[in-house]
Amino acid sequence: QQPIREINIHMYLYFVFFIVFGSFFTLNLFIGVIIDNFNEQKKKGRDVGGSLEMFMTEDQKKYYAAMKKMGKKKPVKAIPRPRWRPQAIVFGIVTNKKFDMIIMMFIGLNMLTMTLDHYHQSEMWNFALN
């Protein structure tokens, strides 16, 4: 006599518990160990002087420190204003904060018009966007 298909409800429960504990629990445990090791290595790197510096030689560390120091420095002397009058006018306009805001506004409007463009748009919509 052949077995009757899907007669035992306990097999469904076994399957669900097997998936939950066998897969998710094990995967969660595996990922937890990886994250724990990562945090441990990160802490070791911080104690040494940074995660990048952990793998550097002494010469590389000196060069890296010098580059970090140079990167933080700001130019002390400002760009001089041009003497030629038309050039000085343009220089005054483009170095103004209002000019930056206007440029940002135009960039935002350009992005807005590009997002309004869509497939199967009407002729009136094409005319308005162009």
Kinemage of the C-alpha trace (Angstrom):
@kinemage 1
@onewidth
@group {chain A} dominant
@subgroup {mainchain}
@vectorlist {calphas} color= white
{ca gln a 1} P 0.000 0.000 0.000
{ca gln a 2} L 1.276 3.451 -0.958
{ca pro a 3} L 1.635 6.247 1.617
{ca ile a 4} L -1.070 8.905 1.598
{ca arg a 5} L 0.206 12.259 0.463
{ca glu a 6} L 0.111 15.232 2.916
{ca ile a 7} L -1.616 13.331 5.717
{ca asn a 8} L 0.868 14.105 8.499
{ca ile a 9} L 0.600 17.721 9.759
{ca his a 10} L 3.720 17.255 11.893
{ca met a 11} L 5.874 17.228 8.777
{ca tyr a 12} L 4.770 20.794 7.973
{ca leu a 13} L 5.725 21.949 11.458
{ca tyr a 14} L 9.034 20.109 11.206
{ca phe a 15} L 9.765 21.829 7.901
{ca val a 16} L 8.946 25.300 9.274
{ca phe a 17} L 11.068 24.781 12.386
{ca phe a 18} L 13.883 23.350 10.301
{ca ile a 19} L 13.878 26.413 8.031
{ca val a 20} L 13.664 28.883 10.916
{ca phe a 21} L 16.271 27.302 13.156
{ca gly a 22} L 18.395 25.634 10.538
{ca ser a 23} L 18.690 28.568 8.186
{ca phe a 24} L 17.883 31.859 9.843
{ca phe a 25} L 19.348 31.076 13.251
{ca thr a 26} L 22.552 29.680 11.770
{ca leu a 27} L 22.868 32.566 9.342
{ca asn a 28} L 22.276 35.073 12.130
{ca leu a 29} L 24.911 33.362 14.266
{ca phe a 30} L 27.396 33.359 11.377
{ca ile a 31} L 26.824 37.057 10.630
{ca gly a 32} L 27.098 37.882 14.345
{ca val a 33} L 30.521 36.239 14.530
{ca ile a 34} L 31.696 38.125 11.438
{ca ile a 35} L 30.488 41.469 12.820
{ca asp a 36} L 32.067 40.744 16.196
{ca asn a 37} L 35.429 39.990 14.549
{ca phe a 38} L 35.119 43.114 12.418
{ca asn a 39} L 34.492 45.287 15.498
{ca glu a 40} L 37.424 43.662 17.276
{ca gln a 41} L 39.741 44.419 14.346
{ca lys a 42} L 38.399 47.965 14.178
{ca lys a 43} L 39.167 48.455 17.869
{ca lys a 44} L 42.695 47.105 17.358
{ca gly a 45} L 43.139 49.487 14.441
{ca arg a 46} L 41.995 52.426 16.543
{ca asp a 47} L 44.501 51.503 19.240
{ca val a 48} L 47.297 51.384 16.669
{ca gly a 49} L 46.371 54.787 15.223
{ca gly a 50} L 43.703 54.318 12.601
{ca ser a 51} L 42.480 51.553 10.378
{ca leu a 52} L 44.497 52.793 7.412
{ca glu a 53} L 47.682 53.216 9.376
{ca met a 54} L 47.507 49.654 10.686
{ca phe a 55} L 48.846 48.302 7.375
{ca met a 56} L 51.367 51.088 6.638
{ca thr a 57} L 55.107 51.143 7.055
{ca glu a 58} L 56.733 53.937 9.079
{ca asp a 59} L 57.623 55.928 5.946
{ca gln a 60} L 54.083 55.619 4.645
{ca lys a 61} L 52.719 56.788 8.008
{ca lys a 62} L 54.950 59.887 7.900
{ca tyr a 63} L 53.888 60.659 4.329
{ca tyr a 64} L 50.218 60.114 5.193
{ca ala a 65} L 50.471 62.429 8.222
{ca ala a 66} L 52.129 65.113 6.081
{ca met a 67} L 49.403 64.827 3.418
{ca lys a 68} L 46.677 65.065 6.084
{ca lys a 69} L 48.330 68.163 7.507
{ca met a 70} L 48.625 69.774 4.063
{ca gly a 71} L 45.014 68.898 3.222
{ca lys a 72} L 43.721 70.727 6.283
{ca lys a 73} L 45.521 73.964 5.468
{ca lys a 74} L 43.529 76.744 3.861
{ca pro a 75} L 45.020 79.323 1.518
{ca val a 76} L 45.990 82.342 3.598
{ca lys a 77} L 46.158 84.881 0.804
{ca ala a 78} L 42.932 85.699 -1.018
{ca ile a 79} L 42.803 85.952 -4.795
{ca pro a 80} L 43.564 89.580 -5.709
{ca arg a 81} L 40.885 91.648 -7.413
{ca pro a 82} L 41.775 92.292 -11.078
{ca arg a 83} L 42.745 95.843 -12.043
{ca trp a 84} L 41.028 95.929 -15.412
{ca arg a 85} L 37.523 97.320 -14.815
{ca pro a 86} L 35.399 94.824 -16.867
{ca gln a 87} L 37.318 91.931 -15.380
{ca ala a 88} L 36.890 93.383 -11.871
{ca ile a 89} L 33.111 93.662 -12.402
{ca val a 90} L 32.855 90.019 -13.491
{ca phe a 91} L 35.112 88.998 -10.591
{ca gly a 92} L 32.837 90.814 -8.142
{ca ile a 93} L 29.749 89.100 -9.566
{ca val a 94} L 31.077 85.546 -9.585
{ca thr a 95} L 32.639 85.731 -6.108
{ca asn a 96} L 29.382 86.934 -4.532
{ca lys a 97} L 27.273 84.504 -2.458
{ca lys a 98} L 24.117 85.595 -4.296
{ca phe a 99} L 25.661 84.369 -7.554
{ca asp a 100} L 26.127 80.906 -5.997
{ca met a 101} L 22.491 80.878 -4.892
{ca ile a 102} L 21.280 81.890 -8.375
{ca ile a 103} L 23.390 79.144 -9.979
{ca met a 104} L 21.966 76.598 -7.513
{ca met a 105} L 18.445 77.813 -8.326
{ca phe a 106} L 19.053 77.337 -12.057
{ca ile a 107} L 20.456 73.854 -11.440
{ca gly a 108} L 17.369 72.997 -9.383
{ca leu a 109} L 15.034 74.319 -12.098
{ca asn a 110} L 16.930 72.318 -14.716
{ca met a 111} L 16.547 69.151 -12.618
{ca leu a 112} L 12.838 69.886 -12.186
{ca thr a 113} L 12.267 70.262 -15.929
{ca met a 114} L 14.221 67.065 -16.603
{ca thr a 115} L 12.068 65.152 -14.105
{ca leu a 116} L 8.851 66.448 -15.659
{ca asp a 117} L 9.759 64.920 -19.023
{ca his a 118} L 7.920 61.611 -19.463
{ca tyr a 119} L 6.824 59.030 -22.035
{ca his a 120} L 3.654 59.749 -24.083
{ca gln a 121} L 3.520 63.386 -23.043
{ca ser a 122} L 1.177 65.748 -24.863
{ca glu a 123} L 2.263 68.313 -27.439
{ca met a 124} L 1.330 71.120 -25.062
{ca trp a 125} L 3.569 69.593 -22.396
{ca asn a 126} L 6.417 69.344 -24.945
{ca phe a 127} L 5.916 72.997 -25.873
{ca ala a 128} L 5.924 74.067 -22.209
{ca leu a 129} L 9.108 72.145 -21.417
{ca asn a 130} L 10.941 73.295 -24.529
